[in-house]
């Protein structure tokens, strides 16, 4: 992973992500954490595809290829890697800065 250097996708704050989800605009939410992490808590409506399996499972999100995809993990590192995979395959990822940890810190709602 190249980290934040040379990113060719947009990163947004958790509050910006939440506002987009609530806006009614067609948008997908992708959780790239592990199944165990997802089971504990996740953003409501999120699709789970762990980053390690994302490249081989892009067909699972092919129907949202023309939409923006909010991508998150725990702290924002795995989602950068996932966003790189998505951008290379023609998707439009929006990486959530700080991941679900920052989402929780800002008091935004989660599903369990």
MMTF fields as JSON, N, C-alpha, C and O atoms, coordinates in Angstrom:
{
  "mmtfVersion": "1.0.0",
  "mmtfProducer": "UNKNOWN",
  "numBonds": 447,
  "numAtoms": 448,
  "numGroups": 112,
  "numChains": 1,
  "numModels": 1,
  "chainsPerModel": [1],
  "groupsPerChain": [112],
  "chainIdList": ["A"],
  "bondAtomList": [4, 2, 8, 6, 12, 10, 16, 14, 20, 18, 24, 22, 28, 26, 32, 30, 36, 34, 40, 38, 44, 42, 48, 46, 52, 50, 56, 54, 60, 58, 64, 62, 68, 66, 72, 70, 76, 74, 80, 78, 84, 82, 88, 86, 92, 90, 96, 94, 100, 98, 104, 102, 108, 106, 112, 110, 116, 114, 120, 118, 124, 122, 128, 126, 132, 130, 136, 134, 140, 138, 144, 142, 148, 146, 152, 150, 156, 154, 160, 158, 164, 162, 168, 166, 172, 170, 176, 174, 180, 178, 184, 182, 188, 186, 192, 190, 196, 194, 200, 198, 204, 202, 208, 206, 212, 210, 216, 214, 220, 218, 224, 222, 228, 226, 232, 230, 236, 234, 240, 238, 244, 242, 248, 246, 252, 250, 256, 254, 260, 258, 264, 262, 268, 266, 272, 270, 276, 274, 280, 278, 284, 282, 288, 286, 292, 290, 296, 294, 300, 298, 304, 302, 308, 306, 312, 310, 316, 314, 320, 318, 324, 322, 328, 326, 332, 330, 336, 334, 340, 338, 344, 342, 348, 346, 352, 350, 356, 354, 360, 358, 364, 362, 368, 366, 372, 370, 376, 374, 380, 378, 384, 382, 388, 386, 392, 390, 396, 394, 400, 398, 404, 402, 408, 406, 412, 410, 416, 414, 420, 418, 424, 422, 428, 426, 432, 430, 436, 434, 440, 438, 444, 442],
  "bondOrderList": [1, 1, 1, 1, 1, 1, 1, 1, 1, 1, 1, 1, 1, 1, 1, 1, 1, 1, 1, 1, 1, 1, 1, 1, 1, 1, 1, 1, 1, 1, 1, 1, 1, 1, 1, 1, 1, 1, 1, 1, 1, 1, 1, 1, 1, 1, 1, 1, 1, 1, 1, 1, 1, 1, 1, 1, 1, 1, 1, 1, 1, 1, 1, 1, 1, 1, 1, 1, 1, 1, 1, 1, 1, 1, 1, 1, 1, 1, 1, 1, 1, 1, 1, 1, 1, 1, 1, 1, 1, 1, 1, 1, 1, 1, 1, 1, 1, 1, 1, 1, 1, 1, 1, 1, 1, 1, 1, 1, 1, 1, 1],
  "groupList": [{"groupName": "UNK", "atomNameList": ["N", "CA", "C", "O"], "elementList": ["N", "C", "C", "O"], "formalChargeList": [0, 0, 0, 0], "bondAtomList": [1, 0, 2, 1, 3, 2], "bondOrderList": [1, 1, 2], "singleLetterCode": "X", "chemCompType": "L-PEPTIDE LINKING"}],
  "groupTypeList": [0, 0, 0, 0, 0, 0, 0, 0, 0, 0, 0, 0, 0, 0, 0, 0, 0, 0, 0, 0, 0, 0, 0, 0, 0, 0, 0, 0, 0, 0, 0, 0, 0, 0, 0, 0, 0, 0, 0, 0, 0, 0, 0, 0, 0, 0, 0, 0, 0, 0, 0, 0, 0, 0, 0, 0, 0, 0, 0, 0, 0, 0, 0, 0, 0, 0, 0, 0, 0, 0, 0, 0, 0, 0, 0, 0, 0, 0, 0, 0, 0, 0, 0, 0, 0, 0, 0, 0, 0, 0, 0, 0, 0, 0, 0, 0, 0, 0, 0, 0, 0, 0, 0, 0, 0, 0, 0, 0, 0, 0, 0, 0],
  "groupIdList": [1, 2, 3, 4, 5, 6, 7, 8, 9, 10, 11, 12, 13, 14, 15, 16, 17, 18, 19, 20, 21, 22, 23, 24, 25, 26, 27, 28, 29, 30, 31, 32, 33, 34, 35, 36, 37, 38, 39, 40, 41, 42, 43, 44, 45, 46, 47, 48, 49, 50, 51, 52, 53, 54, 55, 56, 57, 58, 59, 60, 61, 62, 63, 64, 65, 66, 67, 68, 69, 70, 71, 72, 73, 74, 75, 76, 77, 78, 79, 80, 81, 82, 83, 84, 85, 86, 87, 88, 89, 90, 91, 92, 93, 94, 95, 96, 97, 98, 99, 100, 101, 102, 103, 104, 105, 106, 107, 108, 109, 110, 111, 112],
  "secStructList": [7, 7, 6, 6, 6, 6, 7, 7, 1, 3, 3, 3, 7, 2, 2, 2, 2, 2, 2, 2, 2, 2, 6, 7, 7, 7, 3, 3, 3, 3, 3, 7, 1, 7, 2, 2, 2, 2, 2, 2, 7, 5, 7, 6, 6, 7, 3, 3, 7, 7, 2, 2, 2, 2, 4, 4, 4, 4, 4, 4, 4, 4, 4, 4, 6, 6, 1, 3, 3, 3, 3, 3, 7, 1, 1, 1, 2, 2, 2, 2, 2, 2, 2, 2, 2, 2, 2, 2, 6, 6, 7, 3, 3, 3, 3, 3, 6, 6, 2, 2, 2, 2, 2, 2, 2, 6, 6, 7, 7, 7, 5, 7],
  "xCoordList": [0.84, 0.0, 0.882, 1.876, 0.514, 1.283, 0.801, 1.275, -0.144, -0.664, -1.418, -2.049, -1.353, -2.102, -1.391, -1.986, -0.116, 0.641, 0.134, -0.101, -0.034, -0.45, -1.821, -2.041, -2.728, -4.07, -4.784, -4.662, -5.528, -6.277, -7.774, -8.542, -8.161, -9.569, -9.78, -8.823, -11.032, -11.367, -11.533, -12.056, -11.094, -11.335, -12.299, -12.206, -13.239, -14.245, -14.299, -13.864, -14.83, -14.966, -16.173, -17.036, -16.245, -17.433, -18.726, -19.745, -18.698, -19.913, -20.319, -21.509, -19.344, -19.656, -20.258, -21.205, -19.695, -20.207, -21.643, -22.501, -21.906, -23.249, -24.246, -25.362, -23.839, -24.714, -25.029, -26.163, -24.046, -24.278, -25.258, -26.161, -25.078, -25.966, -27.393, -28.33, -27.566, -28.898, -29.491, -30.684, -28.684, -29.135, -30.146, -30.875, -30.188, -31.071, -30.402, -30.959, -29.212, -28.44, -28.091, -27.782, -28.134, -27.752, -26.278, -25.383, -26.058, -24.695, -24.595, -25.551, -23.444, -23.213, -22.24, -21.449, -22.31, -21.402, -20.699, -21.348, -19.37, -18.566, -17.685, -16.868, -17.864, -17.062, -15.996, -16.329, -14.72, -13.631, -12.902, -11.758, -13.576, -12.998, -13.261, -13.715, -12.978, -13.196, -14.667, -15.366, -15.134, -16.501, -16.762, -17.846, -15.779, -15.953, -16.161, -17.034, -15.361, -15.512, -16.892, -17.558, -17.303, -18.593, -19.742, -20.688, -19.665, -20.716, -20.875, -21.991, -19.776, -19.835, -20.59, -21.447, -20.271, -20.93, -20.511, -19.406, -21.419, -21.144, -22.095, -23.056, -21.811, -22.689, -23.897, -23.749, -25.077, -26.304, -26.329, -26.069, -26.643, -26.734, -25.422, -25.384, -24.353, -23.04, -22.971, -23.586, -22.207, -21.877, -20.509, -19.591, -20.364, -19.074, -18.312, -18.784, -17.131, -16.163, -14.788, -14.256, -14.205, -12.888, -11.872, -11.883, -11.004, -10.043, -9.204, -8.829, -8.906, -8.075, -8.768, -8.102, -10.091, -10.83, -11.5, -12.182, -11.311, -12.03, -11.78, -12.725, -10.526, -10.209, -10.894, -11.283, -11.037, -11.679, -13.192, -13.861, -13.741, -15.19, -15.838, -16.9, -15.227, -15.784, -17.148, -17.951, -17.416, -18.722, -19.858, -20.989, -19.558, -20.578, -21.078, -22.17, -20.275, -20.681, -20.772, -20.847, -20.766, -20.826, -22.063, -22.011, -23.178, -24.426, -24.349, -25.209, -23.34, -23.207, -21.983, -21.513, -21.485, -20.278, -20.474, -19.525, -21.705, -21.966, -22.315, -22.646, -22.245, -22.515, -21.215, -20.208, -21.263, -20.156, -20.231, -21.32, -19.069, -19.014, -18.243, -17.055, -18.927, -18.278, -17.548, -18.169, -16.233, -15.411, -14.838, -14.272, -14.997, -14.435, -13.896, -14.264, -13.01, -12.453, -12.446, -13.296, -11.506, -11.469, -10.9, -11.513, -9.715, -9.044, -8.728, -8.268, -8.966, -8.715, -7.558, -7.298, -6.844, -5.711, -6.14, -5.772, -6.914, -7.376, -8.275, -8.29, -9.019, -9.91, -9.137, -9.625, -7.932, -7.081, -6.685, -6.757, -6.268, -5.909, -7.104, -6.981, -8.262, -9.48, -9.86, -10.269, -9.73, -10.065, -9.162, -9.607, -7.887, -6.967, -7.447, -7.439, -7.862, -8.37, -9.613, -9.754, -10.502, -11.736, -11.463, -12.022, -10.616, -10.331, -9.684, -9.963, -8.824, -8.17, -9.161, -8.877, -10.329, -11.333, -12.562, -13.625, -12.409, -13.448, -14.549, -15.568, -14.363, -15.34, -15.0, -13.917, -15.916, -15.698, -15.753, -16.802, -14.622, -14.614, -14.475, -13.847, -15.087, -14.924, -14.438, -15.214, -13.173, -12.567, -12.952, -12.841, -13.408, -13.777, -12.527, -11.938, -12.131, -10.965, -11.218, -12.241, -10.283, -10.403, -11.267, -11.36, -11.907, -12.688, -13.831, -14.32, -14.241, -15.368, -15.008, -15.89, -13.725, -13.301, -13.648, -14.163, -13.37, -13.695, -15.204, -15.752, -15.871, -17.335, -17.966, -18.843, -17.489, -18.004, -17.65, -18.479, -16.416, -15.97, -16.846, -17.022, -17.391, -18.254, -19.715, -20.59, -19.978, -21.326, -22.335, -23.542, -21.846, -22.754, -23.308, -22.651, -24.509, -25.162, -24.55, -24.026, -24.635, -24.144, -25.208, -26.057, -25.146, -26.013, -25.204, -23.974, -25.906, -25.216, -25.819, -25.375],
  "yCoordList": [-1.183, 0.0, 1.243, 1.314, 2.201, 3.436, 4.474, 5.61, 4.089, 5.054, 6.165, 5.946, 7.358, 8.495, 9.179, 10.001, 8.844, 9.499, 9.047, 7.859, 9.989, 9.711, 9.049, 8.225, 9.397, 8.845, 9.525, 10.733, 8.731, 9.293, 9.084, 8.904, 9.112, 9.034, 10.033, 10.512, 10.335, 11.338, 10.691, 9.582, 11.377, 10.965, 11.967, 13.173, 11.435, 12.278, 11.979, 10.916, 12.911, 12.714, 11.814, 11.674, 11.209, 10.428, 11.245, 10.726, 12.501, 13.32, 13.575, 13.601, 13.761, 13.922, 12.622, 12.653, 11.482, 10.185, 9.996, 9.575, 10.303, 10.143, 11.035, 10.611, 12.264, 13.188, 12.645, 12.762, 12.06, 11.466, 10.299, 10.175, 9.453, 8.299, 8.786, 8.22, 9.815, 10.331, 11.197, 11.5, 11.603, 12.532, 11.921, 12.646, 10.605, 9.967, 9.755, 9.095, 10.311, 10.094, 8.604, 7.991, 8.011, 6.601, 6.43, 6.934, 5.724, 5.551, 4.18, 3.712, 3.543, 2.251, 2.454, 3.397, 1.559, 1.614, 0.266, -0.778, 0.296, -0.922, -0.994, -0.108, -2.056, -2.332, -3.337, -4.42, -2.997, -3.883, -4.515, -4.95, -4.564, -5.203, -6.713, -7.239, -7.392, -8.833, -9.114, -8.235, -10.341, -10.69, -10.52, -10.087, -10.856, -10.688, -9.219, -8.895, -8.336, -6.905, -6.421, -5.658, -6.872, -6.472, -6.914, -6.157, -8.14, -8.682, -7.86, -7.686, -7.358, -6.559, -5.257, -4.886, -4.563, -3.302, -2.879, -3.179, -2.171, -1.68, -0.53, -0.276, 0.145, 1.21, 0.538, -0.364, 0.982, 0.378, 0.367, 1.385, -0.784, -0.922, -1.263, -1.407, -1.395, -1.673, -3.088, -4.02, -3.217, -4.502, -4.896, -4.075, -6.125, -6.592, -7.347, -8.36, -6.843, -7.58, -7.254, -6.173, -8.174, -7.899, -7.507, -8.05, -6.565, -6.049, -7.16, -7.072, -8.212, -9.303, -10.055, -10.685, -9.992, -10.731, -9.816, -10.293, -8.512, -7.546, -7.741, -7.794, -7.847, -7.922, -9.109, -9.022, -10.214, -11.403, -11.389, -12.291, -10.386, -10.33, -9.049, -8.662, -8.393, -7.148, -7.365, -6.435, -8.585, -8.879, -8.663, -8.38, -8.796, -8.606, -7.164, -6.903, -6.233, -4.824, -4.225, -3.006, -5.075, -4.599, -3.737, -2.793, -4.056, -3.319, -1.879, -1.071, -1.531, -0.156, 0.546, 1.554, 0.006, 0.579, 2.034, 2.818, 2.386, 3.762, 4.7, 5.864, 4.209, 5.033, 5.317, 4.634, 6.327, 6.542, 5.435, 4.998, 4.984, 3.943, 4.473, 4.778, 4.578, 4.967, 3.733, 2.693, 3.837, 2.706, 2.991, 4.056, 2.011, 2.206, 0.904, -0.193, 1.069, -0.053, 0.392, 1.181, -0.102, 0.304, 1.714, 2.566, 1.955, 3.234, 4.029, 5.168, 3.455, 4.176, 3.652, 4.177, 2.631, 2.104, 1.075, 1.186, 0.078, -0.938, -0.323, -0.771, 0.701, 1.329, 2.073, 2.212, 2.557, 3.172, 2.102, 2.335, 0.932, -0.163, -0.577, -0.789, -0.69, -1.075, -0.019, -0.361, 1.244, 2.32, 2.282, 2.567, 1.93, 1.788, 0.678, 0.845, -0.447, -1.56, -1.117, -1.409, -0.415, 0.03, 1.007, 0.862, 1.99, 2.998, 2.341, 2.727, 1.353, 0.641, -0.172, -0.533, -0.458, -1.26, -0.454, -1.018, 0.866, 1.722, 2.151, 2.685, 1.927, 2.362, 3.77, 4.281, 4.398, 5.733, 5.657, 5.903, 5.314, 5.201, 6.547, 7.477, 6.617, 7.749, 7.147, 6.53, 7.322, 6.736, 7.53, 8.756, 6.821, 7.485, 7.658, 6.679, 8.913, 9.222, 8.769, 9.11, 8.002, 7.567, 6.338, 5.812, 5.872, 4.645, 4.673, 5.731, 3.467, 3.339, 3.859, 4.257, 3.856, 4.399, 5.886, 6.348, 6.625, 8.054, 8.258, 9.197, 7.391, 7.425, 7.372, 8.169, 6.4, 6.251, 7.463, 7.953, 7.946, 9.096, 10.318, 11.155, 10.419, 11.55, 11.279, 12.098, 10.13, 9.834, 9.471, 9.618, 9.001, 8.641, 7.226, 6.405, 6.94, 5.663, 4.469, 4.575, 3.315, 2.044, 0.972, 1.05, -0.025, -1.194, -2.315, -2.313, -3.276, -4.419, -5.71, -6.79],
  "zCoordList": [0.0, 0.0, 0.0, 0.723, -0.802, -0.885, 0.112, 0.108, 0.971, 1.931, 1.234, 0.2, 1.801, 1.27, 0.113, -0.585, -0.095, -1.153, -2.509, -2.728, -3.411, -4.781, -4.893, -5.78, -4.014, -4.149, -5.305, -5.506, -6.058, -7.176, -6.958, -7.903, -5.693, -5.312, -4.18, -3.572, -3.909, -2.903, -1.535, -1.426, -0.507, 0.871, 1.493, 1.261, 2.3, 2.928, 4.421, 4.865, 5.181, 6.618, 6.884, 6.017, 8.056, 8.39, 8.295, 7.839, 8.715, 8.63, 7.183, 6.87, 6.303, 4.876, 4.323, 3.538, 4.743, 4.301, 4.77, 3.994, 6.025, 6.586, 5.844, 5.541, 5.556, 4.828, 3.433, 2.967, 2.771, 1.447, 1.535, 0.707, 2.532, 2.713, 2.927, 2.364, 3.726, 4.049, 2.94, 2.975, 1.954, 0.918, -0.052, -0.73, -0.119, -1.099, -2.443, -3.321, -2.609, -3.832, -3.914, -2.892, -5.119, -5.211, -4.836, -5.514, -3.767, -3.263, -2.605, -1.986, -2.738, -2.096, -0.939, -0.936, 0.039, 1.187, 1.259, 1.326, 1.247, 1.234, 2.48, 2.731, 3.248, 4.438, 4.021, 3.539, 4.197, 3.758, 4.941, 4.811, 6.103, 7.281, 7.238, 6.222, 8.326, 8.405, 8.744, 9.247, 8.467, 8.854, 10.351, 10.74, 11.196, 12.644, 13.013, 13.819, 12.424, 12.705, 12.246, 12.946, 11.072, 10.504, 11.398, 11.615, 11.918, 12.774, 14.046, 14.536, 14.58, 15.815, 15.592, 16.394, 14.504, 14.174, 12.782, 12.329, 12.104, 10.754, 10.435, 11.162, 9.353, 8.89, 8.239, 7.415, 8.615, 8.12, 6.585, 5.943, 6.017, 4.571, 3.881, 2.659, 4.647, 4.06, 3.494, 4.012, 2.422, 1.811, 2.358, 2.372, 2.801, 3.321, 2.244, 1.726, 1.913, 1.098, 1.685, 1.435, 2.462, 3.05, 1.97, 0.866, 2.305, 1.324, 0.698, -0.471, 1.479, 0.964, -0.176, -0.998, -0.227, -1.252, -2.272, -3.179, -2.128, -2.961, -4.447, -5.234, -4.834, -6.26, -6.944, -8.109, -6.213, -6.783, -6.65, -7.153, -5.983, -5.75, -6.263, -5.776, -7.226, -7.754, -8.4, -8.479, -8.862, -9.465, -8.465, -8.861, -7.16, -6.128, -6.061, -5.558, -6.57, -6.55, -7.953, -8.11, -8.956, -10.348, -10.599, -11.388, -9.932, -10.145, -9.645, -9.994, -8.835, -8.34, -8.939, -8.411, -10.033, -10.637, -11.078, -11.087, -11.441, -11.89, -10.736, -10.966, -9.501, -8.325, -7.571, -7.757, -6.726, -5.796, -4.747, -4.375, -4.274, -3.263, -2.059, -2.158, -0.926, 0.322, 0.838, 1.053, 1.039, 1.454, 2.841, 3.088, 3.746, 5.083, 5.655, 5.234, 6.634, 7.391, 8.859, 9.27, 9.636, 11.046, 11.209, 11.852, 10.619, 10.863, 9.599, 9.688, 8.44, 7.194, 6.377, 5.295, 6.851, 6.086, 5.04, 3.871, 5.46, 4.506, 3.436, 2.29, 3.826, 2.841, 1.763, 0.642, 2.083, 1.056, 0.039, -1.168, 0.522, -0.386, -1.229, -2.435, -0.586, -1.305, -2.34, -3.45, -1.991, -2.924, -4.145, -5.257, -3.944, -5.084, -6.021, -7.24, -5.453, -6.266, -7.038, -8.225, -6.357, -7.002, -8.138, -9.225, -7.901, -8.936, -10.156, -11.291, -9.923, -11.034, -11.861, -13.003, -11.276, -11.963, -12.373, -12.636, -12.425, -12.969, -12.012, -12.449, -10.708, -9.719, -9.229, -9.516, -8.494, -7.939, -6.414, -5.817, -5.779, -4.319, -3.626, -4.133, -2.441, -1.527, -0.217, 0.513, 0.08, 1.273, 2.52, 2.542, 3.561, 4.818, 5.679, 6.137, 5.893, 6.727, 8.161, 8.755, 8.713, 10.097, 10.297, 11.406, 9.215, 9.267, 10.268, 10.664, 10.662, 11.58, 12.976, 13.737, 13.308, 14.605, 14.686, 15.704, 13.629, 13.602, 13.477, 14.054, 12.732, 12.604, 14.008, 14.343, 14.825, 16.194, 17.046, 17.813, 16.911, 17.701, 17.445, 18.329, 16.241, 15.894, 16.256, 15.971, 16.883, 17.358, 16.283, 16.48, 15.154, 14.057, 14.294, 14.934, 13.781, 14.094, 13.386, 12.277, 14.067, 13.534, 13.702, 14.589, 12.838, 12.953, 13.583, 13.528, 14.185, 14.783, 14.281, 14.669]
}
